[in-house]
Amino acid sequence: MTTRYLSIAEVAERIGVKNASAAGYRLPEPDALIGRTRGWLPETIDEWNRNRPGRGVGGGRPRKHPKE
């Protein structure tokens, strides 16, 4: 039986973003490394995606006029 790993393009498709966006994410350690090419098991990406912070986490740029 052959194990199937996801490429960065397949990771992007799986989590619903563009390929370039996924390349900028802090992805989990790859399950496989062939040369410089990383590969992830689908369950690794699904678990990571379930547990990553939601949109807006981290603060971002402060508001010009904070709510009082």
NORQUI-V270519 format. One record per residue. N is the residue number from 1. PHI is phi as a letter, one per 30 degrees, with the letter a starting at -180 (999 if undefined). PSI is psi in radians with two decimals (999 if undefined). D_FIRST is the distance of its C-alpha to the first C-alpha in Angstrom with 1 decimal. Layout:
n,phi,psi,d_first
N,PHI,PSI,D_FIRST
N,PHI,PSI,D_FIRST
This chain:
n,phi,psi,d_first
1,999,2.36,0.0
2,c,2.36,3.8
3,d,2.34,6.6
4,c,2.17,9.6
5,c,2.64,13.0
6,c,2.40,16.4
7,d,3.03,19.1
8,d,-0.65,22.7
9,d,-0.69,23.5
10,d,-0.59,20.7
11,d,-0.82,22.0
12,e,-0.81,25.5
13,d,-0.71,24.6
14,d,-0.63,22.9
15,c,-0.02,26.0
16,i,0.61,28.4
17,b,2.99,30.1
18,d,2.67,30.7
19,e,-0.79,28.6
20,d,-0.61,31.6
21,d,-0.77,32.1
22,d,-0.58,28.7
23,d,-0.44,29.2
24,d,-0.18,32.2
25,d,2.68,30.7
26,d,1.51,30.1
27,d,2.79,26.3
28,d,2.90,24.5
29,e,2.41,23.2
30,d,2.62,20.1
31,d,-0.34,16.8
32,b,2.59,16.1
33,b,2.10,18.7
34,b,1.84,18.5
35,i,-2.11,22.1
36,c,0.08,24.0
37,c,2.21,21.3
38,c,2.61,20.2
39,b,2.49,17.1
40,b,2.51,16.9
41,d,2.54,14.5
42,e,-0.69,16.1
43,d,-0.53,17.3
44,d,-0.80,19.0
45,d,-0.72,20.9
46,d,-0.76,21.8
47,d,-0.80,23.2
48,d,-0.78,25.1
49,d,-0.66,26.5
50,d,-0.56,27.7
51,c,-0.02,29.5
52,d,2.66,31.0
53,d,2.64,34.8
54,d,3.12,36.2
55,d,2.38,38.3
56,i,-0.09,41.5
57,d,2.40,40.5
58,j,-0.05,42.1
59,j,-1.09,45.5
60,i,-2.76,45.7
61,d,2.36,49.1
62,d,2.64,52.1
63,d,2.59,54.2
64,d,-0.73,57.5
65,b,1.64,59.4
66,d,2.57,57.8
67,d,2.42,58.3
68,c,999,61.2
